[in-house]
Structures are given as C-alpha cells and as structure tokens.
C-alpha cells in the first residue's frame, strides 16, 4: 500500500516552500502587518489557496539579496 503524503511541501526545495506572514516575520524581523500591507498593495507576489495567503521563500530571499549592499 502506498503511503499518502500528509505534508504537501515535503520534498520541495527550500526556496520553493510557501510560508505565511508569521514565518516571514520570524525569518526577516519585518512585522506581519507590514507583510500583509505589501500583499494588499500587490507589492509582492503571493500564492492564494482559498483563504490562505502564502509567500514563496524565494521571493523573500530575492528581496533580501536586492536590499543588501556590499561592504565597503
């Protein structure tokens, strides 16, 4: 009998994971309300699963890369 995958994101690459605004807050230090505002204003791409709104981890990583400046 084949085992059913109870964790839909299991087996995905780390950058393909979908996270909620609270996980984004924990990873970046940016408040969840700021993430929600940017989602509402369509400043960042999201994935909508019914009522759930998720952010691709790669989107956050790209934002960090673009916002970081090289050391002088």
mmCIF file of the N, C-alpha and C atoms, coordinates in Angstrom:
data_MODEL
# 
_entry.id   MODEL 
# 
loop_
_atom_site.group_PDB 
_atom_site.id 
_atom_site.type_symbol 
_atom_site.label_atom_id 
_atom_site.label_alt_id 
_atom_site.label_comp_id 
_atom_site.label_asym_id 
_atom_site.label_entity_id 
_atom_site.label_seq_id 
_atom_site.pdbx_PDB_ins_code 
_atom_site.Cartn_x 
_atom_site.Cartn_y 
_atom_site.Cartn_z 
_atom_site.occupancy 
_atom_site.B_iso_or_equiv 
_atom_site.pdbx_formal_charge 
_atom_site.auth_seq_id 
_atom_site.auth_comp_id 
_atom_site.auth_asym_id 
_atom_site.auth_atom_id 
_atom_site.pdbx_PDB_model_num 
ATOM 1   N N  . UNK A 1 1  ? 0.836  -1.173 0.000  1.00 0.00 ? 1  UNK A N  1 
ATOM 2   C CA . UNK A 1 1  ? 0.000  0.000  0.000  1.00 0.00 ? 1  UNK A CA 1 
ATOM 3   C C  . UNK A 1 1  ? 0.888  1.245  0.000  1.00 0.00 ? 1  UNK A C  1 
ATOM 4   N N  . UNK A 1 2  ? 0.578  2.181  -0.868 1.00 0.00 ? 2  UNK A N  1 
ATOM 5   C CA . UNK A 1 2  ? 1.366  3.408  -0.994 1.00 0.00 ? 2  UNK A CA 1 
ATOM 6   C C  . UNK A 1 2  ? 1.006  4.390  0.115  1.00 0.00 ? 2  UNK A C  1 
ATOM 7   N N  . UNK A 1 3  ? 2.051  4.943  0.747  1.00 0.00 ? 3  UNK A N  1 
ATOM 8   C CA . UNK A 1 3  ? 1.825  5.894  1.839  1.00 0.00 ? 3  UNK A CA 1 
ATOM 9   C C  . UNK A 1 3  ? 1.438  7.257  1.258  1.00 0.00 ? 3  UNK A C  1 
ATOM 10  N N  . UNK A 1 4  ? 0.379  7.831  1.801  1.00 0.00 ? 4  UNK A N  1 
ATOM 11  C CA . UNK A 1 4  ? -0.100 9.135  1.353  1.00 0.00 ? 4  UNK A CA 1 
ATOM 12  C C  . UNK A 1 4  ? 0.773  10.239 1.946  1.00 0.00 ? 4  UNK A C  1 
ATOM 13  N N  . UNK A 1 5  ? 1.118  11.243 1.149  1.00 0.00 ? 5  UNK A N  1 
ATOM 14  C CA . UNK A 1 5  ? 1.951  12.352 1.606  1.00 0.00 ? 5  UNK A CA 1 
ATOM 15  C C  . UNK A 1 5  ? 1.088  13.310 2.427  1.00 0.00 ? 5  UNK A C  1 
ATOM 16  N N  . UNK A 1 6  ? 1.289  13.295 3.750  1.00 0.00 ? 6  UNK A N  1 
ATOM 17  C CA . UNK A 1 6  ? 0.495  14.163 4.617  1.00 0.00 ? 6  UNK A CA 1 
ATOM 18  C C  . UNK A 1 6  ? 1.098  15.553 4.734  1.00 0.00 ? 6  UNK A C  1 
ATOM 19  N N  . UNK A 1 7  ? 2.329  15.725 4.268  1.00 0.00 ? 7  UNK A N  1 
ATOM 20  C CA . UNK A 1 7  ? 2.996  17.017 4.283  1.00 0.00 ? 7  UNK A CA 1 
ATOM 21  C C  . UNK A 1 7  ? 3.210  17.456 2.843  1.00 0.00 ? 7  UNK A C  1 
ATOM 22  N N  . UNK A 1 8  ? 2.316  18.285 2.287  1.00 0.00 ? 8  UNK A N  1 
ATOM 23  C CA . UNK A 1 8  ? 2.373  18.611 0.864  1.00 0.00 ? 8  UNK A CA 1 
ATOM 24  C C  . UNK A 1 8  ? 3.665  19.290 0.425  1.00 0.00 ? 8  UNK A C  1 
ATOM 25  N N  . UNK A 1 9  ? 4.388  19.956 1.343  1.00 0.00 ? 9  UNK A N  1 
ATOM 26  C CA . UNK A 1 9  ? 5.605  20.647 0.940  1.00 0.00 ? 9  UNK A CA 1 
ATOM 27  C C  . UNK A 1 9  ? 6.841  19.778 1.142  1.00 0.00 ? 9  UNK A C  1 
ATOM 28  N N  . UNK A 1 10 ? 6.658  18.594 1.665  1.00 0.00 ? 10 UNK A N  1 
ATOM 29  C CA . UNK A 1 10 ? 7.776  17.697 1.882  1.00 0.00 ? 10 UNK A CA 1 
ATOM 30  C C  . UNK A 1 10 ? 8.351  17.289 0.533  1.00 0.00 ? 10 UNK A C  1 
ATOM 31  N N  . UNK A 1 11 ? 9.646  17.362 0.396  1.00 0.00 ? 11 UNK A N  1 
ATOM 32  C CA . UNK A 1 11 ? 10.285 17.004 -0.865 1.00 0.00 ? 11 UNK A CA 1 
ATOM 33  C C  . UNK A 1 11 ? 10.540 18.191 -1.768 1.00 0.00 ? 11 UNK A C  1 
ATOM 34  N N  . UNK A 1 12 ? 10.041 19.366 -1.418 1.00 0.00 ? 12 UNK A N  1 
ATOM 35  C CA . UNK A 1 12 ? 10.303 20.571 -2.205 1.00 0.00 ? 12 UNK A CA 1 
ATOM 36  C C  . UNK A 1 12 ? 11.667 21.131 -1.861 1.00 0.00 ? 12 UNK A C  1 
ATOM 37  N N  . UNK A 1 13 ? 12.254 21.845 -2.807 1.00 0.00 ? 13 UNK A N  1 
ATOM 38  C CA . UNK A 1 13 ? 13.479 22.568 -2.498 1.00 0.00 ? 13 UNK A CA 1 
ATOM 39  C C  . UNK A 1 13 ? 13.139 23.678 -1.516 1.00 0.00 ? 13 UNK A C  1 
ATOM 40  N N  . UNK A 1 14 ? 14.111 24.060 -0.693 1.00 0.00 ? 14 UNK A N  1 
ATOM 41  C CA . UNK A 1 14 ? 13.874 25.070 0.348  1.00 0.00 ? 14 UNK A CA 1 
ATOM 42  C C  . UNK A 1 14 ? 13.294 26.357 -0.239 1.00 0.00 ? 14 UNK A C  1 
ATOM 43  N N  . UNK A 1 15 ? 13.823 26.830 -1.374 1.00 0.00 ? 15 UNK A N  1 
ATOM 44  C CA . UNK A 1 15 ? 13.357 28.101 -1.937 1.00 0.00 ? 15 UNK A CA 1 
ATOM 45  C C  . UNK A 1 15 ? 11.957 28.017 -2.541 1.00 0.00 ? 15 UNK A C  1 
ATOM 46  N N  . UNK A 1 16 ? 11.449 26.794 -2.766 1.00 0.00 ? 16 UNK A N  1 
ATOM 47  C CA . UNK A 1 16 ? 10.101 26.623 -3.318 1.00 0.00 ? 16 UNK A CA 1 
ATOM 48  C C  . UNK A 1 16 ? 9.030  26.542 -2.236 1.00 0.00 ? 16 UNK A C  1 
ATOM 49  N N  . UNK A 1 17 ? 9.436  26.522 -0.963 1.00 0.00 ? 17 UNK A N  1 
ATOM 50  C CA . UNK A 1 17 ? 8.473  26.421 0.128  1.00 0.00 ? 17 UNK A CA 1 
ATOM 51  C C  . UNK A 1 17 ? 7.562  27.639 0.176  1.00 0.00 ? 17 UNK A C  1 
ATOM 52  N N  . UNK A 1 18 ? 6.351  27.435 0.635  1.00 0.00 ? 18 UNK A N  1 
ATOM 53  C CA . UNK A 1 18 ? 5.393  28.516 0.828  1.00 0.00 ? 18 UNK A CA 1 
ATOM 54  C C  . UNK A 1 18 ? 5.264  28.767 2.320  1.00 0.00 ? 18 UNK A C  1 
ATOM 55  N N  . UNK A 1 19 ? 5.383  30.025 2.717  1.00 0.00 ? 19 UNK A N  1 
ATOM 56  C CA . UNK A 1 19 ? 5.314  30.356 4.141  1.00 0.00 ? 19 UNK A CA 1 
ATOM 57  C C  . UNK A 1 19 ? 4.263  31.435 4.372  1.00 0.00 ? 19 UNK A C  1 
ATOM 58  N N  . UNK A 1 20 ? 3.767  31.511 5.598  1.00 0.00 ? 20 UNK A N  1 
ATOM 59  C CA . UNK A 1 20 ? 2.777  32.535 5.927  1.00 0.00 ? 20 UNK A CA 1 
ATOM 60  C C  . UNK A 1 20 ? 3.489  33.801 6.426  1.00 0.00 ? 20 UNK A C  1 
ATOM 61  N N  . UNK A 1 21 ? 2.712  34.838 6.710  1.00 0.00 ? 21 UNK A N  1 
ATOM 62  C CA . UNK A 1 21 ? 3.300  36.119 7.115  1.00 0.00 ? 21 UNK A CA 1 
ATOM 63  C C  . UNK A 1 21 ? 4.022  36.019 8.455  1.00 0.00 ? 21 UNK A C  1 
ATOM 64  N N  . UNK A 1 22 ? 3.599  35.111 9.327  1.00 0.00 ? 22 UNK A N  1 
ATOM 65  C CA . UNK A 1 22 ? 4.261  34.966 10.627 1.00 0.00 ? 22 UNK A CA 1 
ATOM 66  C C  . UNK A 1 22 ? 5.638  34.328 10.468 1.00 0.00 ? 22 UNK A C  1 
ATOM 67  N N  . UNK A 1 23 ? 5.741  33.357 9.568  1.00 0.00 ? 23 UNK A N  1 
ATOM 68  C CA . UNK A 1 23 ? 7.050  32.762 9.285  1.00 0.00 ? 23 UNK A CA 1 
ATOM 69  C C  . UNK A 1 23 ? 7.949  33.780 8.594  1.00 0.00 ? 23 UNK A C  1 
ATOM 70  N N  . UNK A 1 24 ? 7.381  34.585 7.700  1.00 0.00 ? 24 UNK A N  1 
ATOM 71  C CA . UNK A 1 24 ? 8.154  35.647 7.041  1.00 0.00 ? 24 UNK A CA 1 
ATOM 72  C C  . UNK A 1 24 ? 8.652  36.652 8.076  1.00 0.00 ? 24 UNK A C  1 
ATOM 73  N N  . UNK A 1 25 ? 7.811  36.971 9.059  1.00 0.00 ? 25 UNK A N  1 
ATOM 74  C CA . UNK A 1 25 ? 8.204  37.878 10.128 1.00 0.00 ? 25 UNK A CA 1 
ATOM 75  C C  . UNK A 1 25 ? 9.362  37.285 10.939 1.00 0.00 ? 25 UNK A C  1 
ATOM 76  N N  . UNK A 1 26 ? 9.260  36.016 11.275 1.00 0.00 ? 26 UNK A N  1 
ATOM 77  C CA . UNK A 1 26 ? 10.294 35.350 12.054 1.00 0.00 ? 26 UNK A CA 1 
ATOM 78  C C  . UNK A 1 26 ? 11.628 35.319 11.300 1.00 0.00 ? 26 UNK A C  1 
ATOM 79  N N  . UNK A 1 27 ? 11.569 35.102 9.995  1.00 0.00 ? 27 UNK A N  1 
ATOM 80  C CA . UNK A 1 27 ? 12.796 34.993 9.201  1.00 0.00 ? 27 UNK A CA 1 
ATOM 81  C C  . UNK A 1 27 ? 13.448 36.346 8.912  1.00 0.00 ? 27 UNK A C  1 
ATOM 82  N N  . UNK A 1 28 ? 12.655 37.401 8.854  1.00 0.00 ? 28 UNK A N  1 
ATOM 83  C CA . UNK A 1 28 ? 13.201 38.696 8.415  1.00 0.00 ? 28 UNK A CA 1 
ATOM 84  C C  . UNK A 1 28 ? 13.208 39.777 9.488  1.00 0.00 ? 28 UNK A C  1 
ATOM 85  N N  . UNK A 1 29 ? 12.389 39.639 10.516 1.00 0.00 ? 29 UNK A N  1 
ATOM 86  C CA . UNK A 1 29 ? 12.279 40.689 11.516 1.00 0.00 ? 29 UNK A CA 1 
ATOM 87  C C  . UNK A 1 29 ? 11.328 41.796 11.092 1.00 0.00 ? 29 UNK A C  1 
ATOM 88  N N  . UNK A 1 30 ? 10.722 41.663 9.952  1.00 0.00 ? 30 UNK A N  1 
ATOM 89  C CA . UNK A 1 30 ? 9.746  42.618 9.434  1.00 0.00 ? 30 UNK A CA 1 
ATOM 90  C C  . UNK A 1 30 ? 8.371  42.189 9.936  1.00 0.00 ? 30 UNK A C  1 
ATOM 91  N N  . UNK A 1 31 ? 7.595  43.099 10.479 1.00 0.00 ? 31 UNK A N  1 
ATOM 92  C CA . UNK A 1 31 ? 6.316  42.755 11.108 1.00 0.00 ? 31 UNK A CA 1 
ATOM 93  C C  . UNK A 1 31 ? 5.348  42.103 10.125 1.00 0.00 ? 31 UNK A C  1 
ATOM 94  N N  . UNK A 1 32 ? 4.508  41.216 10.686 1.00 0.00 ? 32 UNK A N  1 
ATOM 95  C CA . UNK A 1 32 ? 3.494  40.533 9.885  1.00 0.00 ? 32 UNK A CA 1 
ATOM 96  C C  . UNK A 1 32 ? 2.543  41.543 9.258  1.00 0.00 ? 32 UNK A C  1 
ATOM 97  N N  . UNK A 1 33 ? 2.243  42.627 9.984  1.00 0.00 ? 33 UNK A N  1 
ATOM 98  C CA . UNK A 1 33 ? 1.329  43.646 9.440  1.00 0.00 ? 33 UNK A CA 1 
ATOM 99  C C  . UNK A 1 33 ? 1.944  44.335 8.206  1.00 0.00 ? 33 UNK A C  1 
ATOM 100 N N  . UNK A 1 34 ? 3.262  44.472 8.199  1.00 0.00 ? 34 UNK A N  1 
ATOM 101 C CA . UNK A 1 34 ? 3.927  45.065 7.032  1.00 0.00 ? 34 UNK A CA 1 
ATOM 102 C C  . UNK A 1 34 ? 3.841  44.117 5.842  1.00 0.00 ? 34 UNK A C  1 
ATOM 103 N N  . UNK A 1 35 ? 4.024  42.820 6.096  1.00 0.00 ? 35 UNK A N  1 
ATOM 104 C CA . UNK A 1 35 ? 3.878  41.832 5.018  1.00 0.00 ? 35 UNK A CA 1 
ATOM 105 C C  . UNK A 1 35 ? 2.454  41.865 4.473  1.00 0.00 ? 35 UNK A C  1 
ATOM 106 N N  . UNK A 1 36 ? 1.456  41.938 5.379  1.00 0.00 ? 36 UNK A N  1 
ATOM 107 C CA . UNK A 1 36 ? 0.057  41.986 4.932  1.00 0.00 ? 36 UNK A CA 1 
ATOM 108 C C  . UNK A 1 36 ? -0.226 43.224 4.096  1.00 0.00 ? 36 UNK A C  1 
ATOM 109 N N  . UNK A 1 37 ? 0.313  44.375 4.525  1.00 0.00 ? 37 UNK A N  1 
ATOM 110 C CA . UNK A 1 37 ? 0.110  45.621 3.781  1.00 0.00 ? 37 UNK A CA 1 
ATOM 111 C C  . UNK A 1 37 ? 0.693  45.496 2.370  1.00 0.00 ? 37 UNK A C  1 
ATOM 112 N N  . UNK A 1 38 ? 1.908  44.964 2.266  1.00 0.00 ? 38 UNK A N  1 
ATOM 113 C CA . UNK A 1 38 ? 2.533  44.809 0.953  1.00 0.00 ? 38 UNK A CA 1 
ATOM 114 C C  . UNK A 1 38 ? 1.766  43.827 0.069  1.00 0.00 ? 38 UNK A C  1 
ATOM 115 N N  . UNK A 1 39 ? 1.206  42.791 0.686  1.00 0.00 ? 39 UNK A N  1 
ATOM 116 C CA . UNK A 1 39 ? 0.384  41.840 -0.074 1.00 0.00 ? 39 UNK A CA 1 
ATOM 117 C C  . UNK A 1 39 ? -0.876 42.530 -0.570 1.00 0.00 ? 39 UNK A C  1 
ATOM 118 N N  . UNK A 1 40 ? -1.520 43.304 0.298  1.00 0.00 ? 40 UNK A N  1 
ATOM 119 C CA . UNK A 1 40 ? -2.735 44.028 -0.072 1.00 0.00 ? 40 UNK A CA 1 
ATOM 120 C C  . UNK A 1 40 ? -2.474 45.026 -1.203 1.00 0.00 ? 40 UNK A C  1 
ATOM 121 N N  . UNK A 1 41 ? -1.310 45.685 -1.150 1.00 0.00 ? 41 UNK A N  1 
ATOM 122 C CA . UNK A 1 41 ? -0.963 46.680 -2.171 1.00 0.00 ? 41 UNK A CA 1 
ATOM 123 C C  . UNK A 1 41 ? -0.317 46.041 -3.398 1.00 0.00 ? 41 UNK A C  1 
ATOM 124 N N  . UNK A 1 42 ? -0.246 44.682 -3.395 1.00 0.00 ? 42 UNK A N  1 
ATOM 125 C CA . UNK A 1 42 ? 0.303  43.897 -4.516 1.00 0.00 ? 42 UNK A CA 1 
ATOM 126 C C  . UNK A 1 42 ? 1.754  44.248 -4.823 1.00 0.00 ? 42 UNK A C  1 
ATOM 127 N N  . UNK A 1 43 ? 2.527  44.525 -3.765 1.00 0.00 ? 43 UNK A N  1 
ATOM 128 C CA . UNK A 1 43 ? 3.949  44.823 -3.921 1.00 0.00 ? 43 UNK A CA 1 
ATOM 129 C C  . UNK A 1 43 ? 4.790  43.552 -4.016 1.00 0.00 ? 43 UNK A C  1 
ATOM 130 N N  . UNK A 1 44 ? 4.261  42.460 -3.487 1.00 0.00 ? 44 UNK A N  1 
ATOM 131 C CA . UNK A 1 44 ? 4.969  41.189 -3.564 1.00 0.00 ? 44 UNK A CA 1 
ATOM 132 C C  . UNK A 1 44 ? 4.030  40.111 -4.091 1.00 0.00 ? 44 UNK A C  1 
ATOM 133 N N  . UNK A 1 45 ? 4.555  39.183 -4.886 1.00 0.00 ? 45 UNK A N  1 
ATOM 134 C CA . UNK A 1 45 ? 3.701  38.106 -5.417 1.00 0.00 ? 45 UNK A CA 1 
ATOM 135 C C  . UNK A 1 45 ? 3.388  37.084 -4.325 1.00 0.00 ? 45 UNK A C  1 
ATOM 136 N N  . UNK A 1 46 ? 2.177  36.575 -4.338 1.00 0.00 ? 46 UNK A N  1 
ATOM 137 C CA . UNK A 1 46 ? 1.752  35.584 -3.352 1.00 0.00 ? 46 UNK A CA 1 
ATOM 138 C C  . UNK A 1 46 ? 1.032  34.430 -4.037 1.00 0.00 ? 46 UNK A C  1 
ATOM 139 N N  . UNK A 1 47 ? 0.846  33.371 -3.288 1.00 0.00 ? 47 UNK A N  1 
ATOM 140 C CA . UNK A 1 47 ? 0.062  32.223 -3.736 1.00 0.00 ? 47 UNK A CA 1 
ATOM 141 C C  . UNK A 1 47 ? -1.164 32.161 -2.844 1.00 0.00 ? 47 UNK A C  1 
ATOM 142 N N  . UNK A 1 48 ? -2.338 32.140 -3.448 1.00 0.00 ? 48 UNK A N  1 
ATOM 143 C CA . UNK A 1 48 ? -3.580 32.077 -2.679 1.00 0.00 ? 48 UNK A CA 1 
ATOM 144 C C  . UNK A 1 48 ? -4.154 30.667 -2.785 1.00 0.00 ? 48 UNK A C  1 
ATOM 145 N N  . UNK A 1 49 ? -4.430 30.093 -1.622 1.00 0.00 ? 49 UNK A N  1 
ATOM 146 C CA . UNK A 1 49 ? -5.011 28.756 -1.522 1.00 0.00 ? 49 UNK A CA 1 
ATOM 147 C C  . UNK A 1 49 ? -6.312 28.893 -0.750 1.00 0.00 ? 49 UNK A C  1 
ATOM 148 N N  . UNK A 1 50 ? -7.379 29.217 -1.465 1.00 0.00 ? 50 UNK A N  1 
ATOM 149 C CA . UNK A 1 50 ? -8.640 29.521 -0.790 1.00 0.00 ? 50 UNK A CA 1 
ATOM 150 C C  . UNK A 1 50 ? -8.475 30.831 -0.041 1.00 0.00 ? 50 UNK A C  1 
ATOM 151 N N  . UNK A 1 51 ? -8.684 30.783 1.268  1.00 0.00 ? 51 UNK A N  1 
ATOM 152 C CA . UNK A 1 51 ? -8.496 31.985 2.095  1.00 0.00 ? 51 UNK A CA 1 
ATOM 153 C C  . UNK A 1 51 ? -7.052 32.185 2.513  1.00 0.00 ? 51 UNK A C  1 
ATOM 154 N N  . UNK A 1 52 ? -6.260 31.134 2.400  1.00 0.00 ? 52 UNK A N  1 
ATOM 155 C CA . UNK A 1 52 ? -4.864 31.207 2.832  1.00 0.00 ? 52 UNK A CA 1 
ATOM 156 C C  . UNK A 1 52 ? -4.020 31.983 1.827  1.00 0.00 ? 52 UNK A C  1 
ATOM 157 N N  . UNK A 1 53 ? -3.125 32.779 2.347  1.00 0.00 ? 53 UNK A N  1 
ATOM 158 C CA . UNK A 1 53 ? -2.194 33.541 1.507  1.00 0.00 ? 53 UNK A CA 1 
ATOM 159 C C  . UNK A 1 53 ? -0.794 33.132 1.923  1.00 0.00 ? 53 UNK A C  1 
ATOM 160 N N  . UNK A 1 54 ? 0.004  32.706 0.960  1.00 0.00 ? 54 UNK A N  1 
ATOM 161 C CA . UNK A 1 54 ? 1.359  32.256 1.249  1.00 0.00 ? 54 UNK A CA 1 
ATOM 162 C C  . UNK A 1 54 ? 2.350  32.992 0.356  1.00 0.00 ? 54 UNK A C  1 
ATOM 163 N N  . UNK A 1 55 ? 3.562  33.142 0.877  1.00 0.00 ? 55 UNK A N  1 
ATOM 164 C CA . UNK A 1 55 ? 4.646  33.816 0.163  1.00 0.00 ? 55 UNK A CA 1 
ATOM 165 C C  . UNK A 1 55 ? 5.705  32.764 -0.145 1.00 0.00 ? 55 UNK A C  1 
ATOM 166 N N  . UNK A 1 56 ? 6.210  32.777 -1.370 1.00 0.00 ? 56 UNK A N  1 
ATOM 167 C CA . UNK A 1 56 ? 7.301  31.868 -1.704 1.00 0.00 ? 56 UNK A CA 1 
ATOM 168 C C  . UNK A 1 56 ? 8.558  32.313 -0.976 1.00 0.00 ? 56 UNK A C  1 
ATOM 169 N N  . UNK A 1 57 ? 9.275  31.377 -0.410 1.00 0.00 ? 57 UNK A N  1 
ATOM 170 C CA . UNK A 1 57 ? 10.506 31.681 0.296  1.00 0.00 ? 57 UNK A CA 1 
ATOM 171 C C  . UNK A 1 57 ? 11.520 32.327 -0.649 1.00 0.00 ? 57 UNK A C  1 
ATOM 172 N N  . UNK A 1 58 ? 11.517 31.920 -1.906 1.00 0.00 ? 58 UNK A N  1 
ATOM 173 C CA . UNK A 1 58 ? 12.442 32.511 -2.882 1.00 0.00 ? 58 UNK A CA 1 
ATOM 174 C C  . UNK A 1 58 ? 12.156 34.003 -3.084 1.00 0.00 ? 58 UNK A C  1 
ATOM 175 N N  . UNK A 1 59 ? 10.898 34.413 -2.956 1.00 0.00 ? 59 UNK A N  1 
ATOM 176 C CA . UNK A 1 59 ? 10.547 35.829 -3.064 1.00 0.00 ? 59 UNK A CA 1 
ATOM 177 C C  . UNK A 1 59 ? 11.212 36.625 -1.949 1.00 0.00 ? 59 UNK A C  1 
ATOM 178 N N  . UNK A 1 60 ? 11.172 36.092 -0.747 1.00 0.00 ? 60 UNK A N  1 
ATOM 179 C CA . UNK A 1 60 ? 11.794 36.763 0.392  1.00 0.00 ? 60 UNK A CA 1 
ATOM 180 C C  . UNK A 1 60 ? 13.306 36.801 0.233  1.00 0.00 ? 60 UNK A C  1 
ATOM 181 N N  . UNK A 1 61 ? 13.880 35.689 -0.213 1.00 0.00 ? 61 UNK A N  1 
ATOM 182 C CA . UNK A 1 61 ? 15.328 35.636 -0.421 1.00 0.00 ? 61 UNK A CA 1 
ATOM 183 C C  . UNK A 1 61 ? 15.764 36.644 -1.479 1.00 0.00 ? 61 UNK A C  1 
ATOM 184 N N  . UNK A 1 62 ? 14.980 36.815 -2.540 1.00 0.00 ? 62 UNK A N  1 
ATOM 185 C CA . UNK A 1 62 ? 15.287 37.807 -3.578 1.00 0.00 ? 62 UNK A CA 1 
ATOM 186 C C  . UNK A 1 62 ? 15.224 39.223 -3.013 1.00 0.00 ? 62 UNK A C  1 
ATOM 187 N N  . UNK A 1 63 ? 14.216 39.493 -2.177 1.00 0.00 ? 63 UNK A N  1 
ATOM 188 C CA . UNK A 1 63 ? 14.094 40.819 -1.564 1.00 0.00 ? 63 UNK A CA 1 
ATOM 189 C C  . UNK A 1 63 ? 15.319 41.127 -0.708 1.00 0.00 ? 63 UNK A C  1 
ATOM 190 N N  . UNK A 1 64 ? 15.789 40.140 0.029  1.00 0.00 ? 64 UNK A N  1 
ATOM 191 C CA . UNK A 1 64 ? 16.966 40.328 0.884  1.00 0.00 ? 64 UNK A CA 1 
ATOM 192 C C  . UNK A 1 64 ? 18.203 40.572 0.022  1.00 0.00 ? 64 UNK A C  1 
ATOM 193 N N  . UNK A 1 65 ? 18.354 39.792 -1.047 1.00 0.00 ? 65 UNK A N  1 
ATOM 194 C CA . UNK A 1 65 ? 19.503 39.966 -1.940 1.00 0.00 ? 65 UNK A CA 1 
ATOM 195 C C  . UNK A 1 65 ? 19.523 41.355 -2.578 1.00 0.00 ? 65 UNK A C  1 
ATOM 196 N N  . UNK A 1 66 ? 18.365 41.809 -3.044 1.00 0.00 ? 66 UNK A N  1 
ATOM 197 C CA . UNK A 1 66 ? 18.280 43.119 -3.696 1.00 0.00 ? 66 UNK A CA 1 
ATOM 198 C C  . UNK A 1 66 ? 18.496 44.267 -2.714 1.00 0.00 ? 66 UNK A C  1 
ATOM 199 N N  . UNK A 1 67 ? 18.097 44.040 -1.469 1.00 0.00 ? 67 UNK A N  1 
ATOM 200 C CA . UNK A 1 67 ? 18.201 45.102 -0.466 1.00 0.00 ? 67 UNK A CA 1 
ATOM 201 C C  . UNK A 1 67 ? 19.537 45.177 0.238  1.00 0.00 ? 67 UNK A C  1 
ATOM 202 N N  . UNK A 1 68 ? 20.348 44.140 0.087  1.00 0.00 ? 68 UNK A N  1 
ATOM 203 C CA . UNK A 1 68 ? 21.644 44.148 0.777  1.00 0.00 ? 68 UNK A CA 1 
ATOM 204 C C  . UNK A 1 68 ? 22.690 44.878 -0.067 1.00 0.00 ? 68 UNK A C  1 
ATOM 205 N N  . UNK A 1 69 ? 23.559 45.568 0.623  1.00 0.00 ? 69 UNK A N  1 
ATOM 206 C CA . UNK A 1 69 ? 24.620 46.325 -0.033 1.00 0.00 ? 69 UNK A CA 1 
ATOM 207 C C  . UNK A 1 69 ? 25.966 45.691 0.305  1.00 0.00 ? 69 UNK A C  1 
ATOM 208 N N  . UNK A 1 70 ? 26.903 45.692 -0.646 1.00 0.00 ? 70 UNK A N  1 
ATOM 209 C CA . UNK A 1 70 ? 28.217 45.126 -0.357 1.00 0.00 ? 70 UNK A CA 1 
ATOM 210 C C  . UNK A 1 70 ? 28.966 45.961 0.682  1.00 0.00 ? 70 UNK A C  1 
ATOM 211 N N  . UNK A 1 71 ? 29.800 45.306 1.474  1.00 0.00 ? 71 UNK A N  1 
ATOM 212 C CA . UNK A 1 71 ? 30.598 46.007 2.481  1.00 0.00 ? 71 UNK A CA 1 
ATOM 213 C C  . UNK A 1 71 ? 31.657 46.863 1.813  1.00 0.00 ? 71 UNK A C  1 
ATOM 214 N N  . UNK A 1 72 ? 31.954 47.978 2.432  1.00 0.00 ? 72 UNK A N  1 
ATOM 215 C CA . UNK A 1 72 ? 32.960 48.908 1.867  1.00 0.00 ? 72 UNK A CA 1 
ATOM 216 C C  . UNK A 1 72 ? 34.307 48.635 2.467  1.00 0.00 ? 72 UNK A C  1 
# 
